[in-house]
Amino acid sequence: MPPPVNIFRFLVKNDSSIILLALNYTILCRNAIRDMVVRGAPAIAIAAALALAVEVSDLDFTGTPAEAASFVSKKLEYLVSSRPTAVNLSDAATKLQTLVSKTAENAKDAKAIFQVYIEAAETMLIDDVADNKAIGSHGSEFLQRQLGNSKNISVLTHCNTGSLATAGYGTALGVIRALHSGGVLEKAFCTETRPFNQGSRLTAFELVHEKIPSTLIADSAAAALMKQGHVQAVIVGADRIAANGDTANKIGTYNLAICAKHHGVQFYVAAPVTSIDLALPSGEEIVIEERSPKELLNSEGGLGKQVAASGISVWNPAFDVTPANLITAIITERGVITKADADGAFDIKGFIQSVK
């Protein structure tokens, strides 16, 4: 199979709608991330890293190794500015910037800097799939234990956290896939996830494609679904997890967590360790992106005809923050972060240190 960079280059150059931008992959990718053509925290980080990898692989650069490292660093900063809430991209950028800076100390030419960067970006893609499968395995095993080894587990998920939001397999949807492959999933319910409809457009597609028994519900039907006892757990992804466990995820996640608490339904966050931001003590410090009013004013997530009254004001946050006290556990590729008791606190920093 060709390296990921070559696949990325092929896909871009064979899309006639973006061929004029094909020589500046970072501009193309930033626009795609900003416009949510690429979305999902892990996918954002990987797409950005690969976009720059393609750009430097084609670049005729005559500067020094230090200048090459600076060039890469500034491009990464530009990509990070595309969307503020998801931490995976800034985490990847920081690691890649550190790598090229160290390489520049002993490199003979700029080409060596770019080659090291390309290899690191391609490794990110491979590692993300492996991490997602580990999340799925840990989550499936943990849920089965928590639910008394039931053979008929039904879960509700929100937004899209599958192969279309990651390098492959998925985070929260990866847990659902693992439950299904283990023969213990009765049904997966997915919300439509307004206003951009990632659930009805993307998650529903993935569930049908994987032949997983599934049902789509309106966002506003979640409480009624829980009251009728149709789900035992809610599993969602995360764009950023603060040091205390407060979690930013797609708008509507907080609603689901409150409903789950009221109805005695377990509530899980599934995300890679790269989604954890230990620099933020709580969710109060998480920057919440606000999207275009058109996503609410017009049909099809802003792409269709106007359906709302002209002149109405709009508040359209892309994410909300679920407090840690509403979260049962956090599922990562390194294991499951739990509390000493239901009303206790997460020791996320201690967990990360223990699994290094």
N, C-alpha and C positions, 0 to 999 in steps of 0.2 A: 504494500500500500504506500502511496506517495506520502511524504512528510506533511503534517497539518498545514504548514505555511504554503505549500504548493496547492493543496486543496482549497485553501482560503483564496489564494490568488485566482485560481480557475473559476470559482464561484462568482467572484466580483467581476472579472473581465468578461464573463458570459452573461451578465445581466445588463441588457442594453439600456435600461433606465438609469444606470449609474456609471456607465462606461467612461463618461467625461471626467469623473472623479477618481477613476481607478488608479491613477498615478500618485494620488495623495491619500493613502489609506487611512491615515489618522483623522483627517477631516471627514472622510466618508463614515468611519466608525463612530466618531463623536456625534455626528448627525443622527446615525442609526440608533445610538443609545439614547440620545436626548428625545428623539421622536418615538421611542419604545418599539422600534423595529427589532432591536435586540433588547431583551429585558430578562429579568431574573439575575439576582446578584452574582452568582458564579459565572453565568454566561457573559455578563457585562465585562467582568475582569478578564476572562479568557479571550473574548472577541477583541478587546482593546489591545491586549498583549500581542495577539497574532497579527492584528492590523499593523502595528508598528514593526513587527518582525518582517512582514512582507515589504513594508516601505524601505527598511534598511537593507534588505536583501537585494533590492533593485537600485540602491543608491550609489551614485558615483561621488564618493566623499574623499576630499584631498587633505582634510585636517589631521591633527595629531590624535593619539588615543584619548587624551584628556578632553579634547574638543568633541570627539565622537561620544564620549560618555556624557558630556554636557548636553549634546544634541538629543540623546536618548532620554535623559532626565527631563528636559524641557517638554519634549513630546508627551511623556507620561503625565506630567503636570497638566498639560492641555487636555488630555483624555480624562483625567480624574475630575475635571471641572464639569463634565457632561451631566452628572446627576449626583447630588450631595448626600443622599441618605444611605445608600448601600456602601458598606465598608470594604467589601471584598476587593474592589478596584483599587482603592487607596492602599490597602494592605499589599496587594500584588505589586503596585507601582513602587512602594517603598523598598520591598525586597529586591526588585529588579534594578532600582537605582543604586542600591548598596552593592549589588553584584558588579555592575559595569564600572562603578567608581573604583572598587578594589582591583578589578581586572586592568584598569587603565594604569595602575601603578607600575606594572611590569610588562605591559603589552608592547609589541614592536611597532604595530601599525593599527589604524582605525578598523581595518577589516576584522582583526581579532576581537575587538569590542563587540562588533555587530554579530559575529558568529556565536560568541558566548551568549549574547542576548537571545538570538534566535533559538538556540538549543534550550535555554531556560523557559522560553515562552511555549515551546512545543511540549516540554515536560509538564507544564501546568495543565495542559489539556489531558494528558494521559493520567496524571495524578488525580484530577477532579473526578473522572469516571470511577477510579478505584475508591476514592473517598465516598462517593455517593453510594456505591454498593455496600461499603462498610456501614454507612448510616442506615441503609435499608435493613441490613442483617441485625445490627444492634437494636434498632427500633422494633423490628418484628419480634425478636426474642423477648425484649423487655415488655412489650404490650401483652404478649401471651402470658407471661408470668403475672403481670398486674391484673389481668382479667381471668385468672384462674384456669389458664390453659384451655380457654374456650375454643371450640372449633367453628364458631359462627360469629366472627367479629365484624361489626359494621362501623365504618368510620366516616367522618365528614372532613373535607379539606376545602381550602379557600385559595383563590388566585391560581397561579400555575407554578408548579415546582418540579416538573418532570424533565424529560430530555430536552424540551424546548426552552428551558430556563437554566440549563446547566450544560456541561460538556456531554452528558449522557446519563441515563438511568433516573436521576432525580434525587431530591432530598426528602421532603414530606411525601411526594408521590413515589419516591424510591421505597419508603417504608410500606406503602400500600402495595407496590409491586412485589415486595418480599413476602408480605402476608398472603397475597394471592398465590404466588409460586409455592408457598408452604401449605396451601390447601386449607387455610383457616379464615380466609376473608369471605364473608357472606355478601357484602355489598359496600361499594364506595359511593358516597354522596359528594357532589361538588357543587359549590355555589356558582352562580353566573358571574359574580365579582364585578359589579358595576363600579364606575361608569365605563371602563374600558373593556369589560367582558372577557377577561383572560380565562375565566373558568369555563364559560360556555363555548368560547372559540378554541381554546388551547387544551385545557385539562380534559374536557369532554372528548376532544379528538384523540388525545393520548389514551384515555381509558378504553374507548371503542377500538382503537388500533391494537391495543394489547389484549383485547377480548376479556377485560376485567368487568365483572357485573357491576353496573353503575347507574346512578340516577342523578340528573341535574335538577337543582332546586333554585328558586328565587332567593336572593340574599335575605329577604324579609321572612322567609319560611323556616329559617334555621331553628328559631325558638320552638315553633310548633313541632318540628321534626324531633327535637330532643324531648319535649313533653310527652310525645307518644312513645318514647322509648326505642326509637329506631336506630340510635347510634350509641356506642359505648365510649367512643373517643373522638376528639377533634385533633387533627394533625396539620400543622401549618409550617411554612418556611420562615425565614427571617432575612431582613436586609441589614440589620445591625442589632447586636445584643450587647447591652451595657454590662459593666462588671458585676452588677447586682442581679442580673438576669432579666431586667426590663428589656422588652423586645419590640423593635420597630418592624412592622410588616405591612402588607397591603391594607389600605383603608377598609375597615369592616372586621378586621381581626379582633380588635378590642371588644366589639359587640359580641362576637362568638365566644370569647373567653368569659364574659359576664354571664351569658346564657348557659354556658357549660357549668360554671360554678353553681348557678342557681339550681340546675337540674342534676347535679352530681355526676356530670360527665367529665372524664379525664381530658386534660388539655395539654397537648405536646407541641413543642417547637423542635423542628428537625433542620439542622444547618451545620455546615462545616465549621471548624474552629476559626477559620479566617473571617467568619461573620461576627466573631466576638471582638469587641473593642474595650480592652481593659483600661484604656485611657479615660473612658467616660464612666464616672461612678454610678450614674443612674440614667434612666431614659429621659429625664428632664433636659439633658444636654444634647440629645439627638436632634439634629437639624431635619426638619420635615419639609420635603419638597412640595410645592403647590403647583398643580398642573393648570393647563389652559381652561378657561371657562367653557370653551366650545365642547369639551368632553361631556359636560352636563347639558348644555343648551341644545346640542344637536344629537341626532340618533347615531348609532354605530360608533359610539365612543368619540364623537366629534367629527366623524368623517361624512356623516349623512346630512339629511335635511334638519333645519331647526325645528325643534318640537316645543321648546319653552317660550314663554312670553318675552318679547323684546323689552329690554329695560330692567329685567330682574337681575339683582346682584347674585353673584356665585361665589361660594367657598368650596374649593376642590383640592383638599390635601391628598397626596398620593398615598400616604401612610398614616398609621396611628401607632401608639405605643401601648403595648399590653404590660401592665405591672407584673413583676415577678411572682407576687402572691397569688395570681390567677393561673400560673403555669405549673403543671404537675411535674414535668421533667423536660430537660433539654437533651435531645439526641444528637450526638456528633459522631464523626468517623472514628474517634478514639474511645468511645464509650458513651454512657448515659450519665448526665449530671443530675443528681437527685438532691433532695432535701432530707434533713434528719427527721422531719415530720411535715405534715401537710401545711402547717402554718409557719414553718421555718424559712430560712434564707438559703440561697445558693452560695456555695463557696467555689465560684468559677475559677478564680485565680489559683486556688489550691488544687483543683482538678487538673488544670492545664499543667501545673508544675509536676504533678504526680504521674502524668502520662507522657512526659517528654522523653 
